[in-house]
Amino acid sequence: MLSVPVVYEDGMMDQVDPLSLQILIEENMIVKFQRGEGWAYVGLDPIRRSDSDEYAGPERRQRH
């Protein structure tokens, strides 16, 4: 199973599964997590949200 390195508020490091990562992000329990291009800082870097947070803006994708 895929695991993602994370750093908690107290500086402790851990490895979590993607579902746990989503929960930790939503609950603001981690400072950063590592992804392919480097560390992503919660609250600073763009982070994908869960499906319950739907985009409320205009549709910008082109239709074919």
GIGI-V58564 format. One line per field, one symbol per residue. phi: phi as a letter, one per 30 degrees, with the letter a starting at -180 (. if undefined). burial: b if it has 16 or more other ideal C-beta (glycine too) atoms within 10 Angstrom, else e. A space follows every 50 residues. Layout:
# GIGI-V58564
phi = ???
burial = ???
This chain:
# GIGI-V58564
phi = .dbcdbbdedjdcabbdeddeeddddchcbcabcbeckdccdjccdbdcd ddcddcdddcddcc
burial = eeebebbeeeeeeeebeeebbeebbeeeebbbbeeeeeebebeeeeeeee eeeeeeeeeeeeee
